[in-house]
Amino acid sequence: MTATRRIYRFDESPWHVPTAPGTDPAQAAEAGRQGAARRFLAQGDEGFYAQVVRLPAHFEAPVHSHDHEEVFMVLEGACAFDGQPMARFDMTVVAAHQAYGFVAGPDGLSFLVVRRGPASFSAQS
């Protein structure tokens, strides 16, 4: 049996404000006003969920966790991820329910996230 493959065309996926179950709507709206946006790519194909996120310069993602493991790769710009510098094409793997936060660099940040399930957002104190 031959699998049908879908090609995800980045330019055909619309930008929208990042939200997930558990996201505070007011915080999401403010992030959108600041320029935060994402484009969904695969959304469940063979169990994978992928998106590209762009953030403005110095945008701070609060410490949070998700309910699935994820691969986080910087595509453009830079960030401080849990205080560790990350530059273009640097990557990290985050375990499910592991809290993390990051701050976009002075030129902003675009990154790819790949998960094995749809994510929810859980703020950490």
N, C-alpha and C positions, 0 to 999 in steps of 0.2 A: 504494500500500500504506500503510495506516495503522499507525503505531507504537503499541504498547501502552505506556502510561505507568504506572509504579507511583508511588503517593504514599507517601512514607515518613512515618509517624506517629511523631514523636519519643517520645511517651509509650508507644508499643508496642515500642520497642527497649530491651532491658535494659541496665543499667549493668554493666560488667565491668572488671577490672583491665587497663590498657593493656599489651599485649605485642606483639611483632612478631618475626619471625625475626632472631636476633642479640641479642635482649634477654636480659640476665642474669636467670634466674628468681628468684634471691634479691632482686635489686634491684626487680623487678616486684612481688614479694610485699610488700616493705617499702613501696613506693609505695602499694599497695592498703591497707595498714594505716594509712597517713597520710591516706587519703581520696581518692587519685587514682583516677579512673574514666573510662570513655568509653562512648559509645553509637555503634554503627555505624549509618550511614544507607545510602546507595548503596554497593554493593560490586561494581562492575564494569559497572553500567549505562552503555552507550555509552562505556565506558572510564573512567568516573569512580568514584572512591572517596571517600566523605565520612564524617566522624565528628565528634562533639562530645566534647570532653575537659573535665573539671572537675578542678581542683587546689586543695588547701587553701592557706591563707595561707602565704606565704614558701616554698612548695615550689620546689625548685631542679631543673630539668631539666638534666642534665649536657650538656656540649658533645657533639653527635652529628650524624650526617647520615643521609639516607635515599636510596634508589636512584631516586626519582622527584621531579620538581618538585612543589612544594606551595604552596597559598595558605593563609595563616594569618591568621584574623580574630578579634579579641577580641570576645566576646559580652557578658560580664559581668566586672567586676573590672578588673584591670590587671596589667601585667607589665613587667619590664625585659628586652627582647629584644636580645641581644648588647649590653647596656648602654644601649640606647635605650628610653625610656619608650613604652609603648603603652597606650592607654585604650580604652574601649568603642567598638567599630566601627572601630578602627584596623586596618589590614591590611598584610601584607607578603607578598612572593613570594620563595620560597627555591628556588634551583636544585638540581637533582639533585647529590648528593654534596657539597654545600656545608655545611660544619660551622656549627652554631649552637647556642646555649643560651639559656635564659631562666629568670627567677625570678618566681614569682607575687607579686602585691602583697599588702598587709596584709588585704585582704578576699577573697583567693583569686582564682581565674581560671577562666573558662569560655571556650573558644575553638572555632572551627570550622576544620577542616582539610579541604581538597579536593585530591586528587591525581589524576594520570592513570594510576595503577597501584598495585597493592598495595605497601605500603612494607616495607622491612626496616630494621633499626636497626643503626647502626654507631657505636660509641663512638669518640670522638676524644681524643687526649691533648694 
